[in-house]
């Protein structure tokens, strides 16, 4: 049986390795996605004990939730799956705006329930903050839905420190999702200590920095997708980052795993991080992510990796 861990102060039991599903039906994020391949990778995850599935309204839009819902229905695995989804994006004509108003969030949850073909969502996040809504009011709306049994846990994503504190005024926030990886460690200053103190679980996204931390890139590679604009991938910066990643190879080889597994295992040693959600585009990548759980990092190795990327 795959090991399970509790997300913060919730009663959600998840495999520490989850699955980010933005490449399952996320046609607006990746060109040429094959929907059957997307469904197959969700199915594979469930078969091997990965039960924490992370989706969102905006992946598709709507399509990722629909495909995840189809797999859950077809495999009869609703009791086993812990489904996280997110809402805040609102289409106004051709524009997309963020809306955290109680009325909008309640509608967003209803929409997600329909697409996922379920009568409850395990974890619902406010995906992005808007400018207008007081964050404790936004979370208050989700608390009502939690009391009604429509959601089991409340999350916020991409909030500033100030917005998070306002959102958690009544102690209702269970999970925070934000960007954090070995190349982007700002969260360690204020965010991680606050989350740990409040018993809020931190789910980092971009854990492999769009593949840069997976140890598979070389310095002569060129990118023509969203990576080409990311600072980690620019010129001298890119070369320096690859040199840091190279320093992890010794640790990985000694453990008989890949660099990516060592990086992911390092996150699970950080305070407030109970689970991580690496994405995948193919079913074999899902199985490969799970090898992270075989990695046992010593305290000395954890410190050494921190130092390399300090």
ABEGO torsion letter per residue (X at the ends): XBBBBBBEABABBBBABBBBAAABGBAAABBGBBAAAAAAAAAAAAAAGBABBBBBAABOBGAAAAAAAAAAAAAGAAAABBBBBBBGBBBBEABBBBBABAAAAAAAAAAAAAAAGBABBABBBBABBBAABBAAAAAAAAAAAAAAGABABBBBBGBBAAAAAAAAAAGABABBBBBBBAABAAAAAAAAAAAAAAGBBBBBBGAAGGGAAAGABBAABBBABAAAABAAABEAAAAAAAAAAAAAAAAAAAAGBBAAAAAAAAAAABBGBABBBBBBABAAAAAAAAAAAABBBBAAAAAAAAAAAX
